[in-house]
């Protein structure tokens, strides 16, 4: 099919909540977005089209590419070879298959950042349990072991205090190419920044935020990060440099550690919209989702400054198992709260079911508002 006659401007490999919010941001611009997935997924109800299939099937990814002017993704686990095949067929993939291939492997990602001169924790790849003792001496116990691919929200990670625990984790996490091993970083807090980059070379960095995690899952995002202005400026610069080193296109999330001495380390990259940027829907002049679409289509990026002095985003995480039955009324009665539900039919412990954002003159006031509304949803 002639690219000029394709029915969709953008195709997203995936149909979860990130695809859903991207579709909602694209629609007012008249940009038609198709998603790869099935009718029960969060994005299906709001996408311009649903291409039946699964993100981990190369043939399904190719079918999406044949119908779209540009292809992008909502997770970095899509096989890079499948994306390269889409590129070879004449459909641009943004970020590129080569970029995704480097980022989706945590060891290659860390090497990319290190080789670009960016600050990262010391790391090694371990493929034999007999290496654990020496690594523990070099990096210090406990060790953090990470699966090189397909790890998110703490899945694929293990904190190991002994060689025996490291051996058990290696057996569980090794997918044939070893695991990434780091020492446990003693950080002051976790920071993140979304970086928007266009195919034209234009780049904008969103405000640096503080993220608060429990059990490796993001619970809260506070914007702006506050604290030492020099540290925050340093984090913004590191985020920009990391996105440039990774050849980001659209939006990239950069997760960082702030150290007790004011230093900043890059923890992980996400080559697509990210949970730490959800606050931008209400809090910034242009959301991360709109700028992702603008960037991959080569359109001018929108302003990323905040509309209020402070904002807080609280994730609505599953607290039980079973069918979803949100109590929307009480949550909407909380003045100043912006509630987003993802239309997931089933609740699971820790599953991201939605989020709430609140704006305010003071960060803690916004946080209290968002927490109150999130607690009322009943998921």
Order of alpha helices (4+ residues) and beta strands (2+ residues): beta-alpha-beta-beta-alpha-beta-alpha-beta-alpha-alpha-beta-alpha-beta-beta-alpha-beta-beta-beta-beta-beta-alpha-beta-beta-alpha-alpha-beta-beta-alpha-beta-beta-beta-alpha
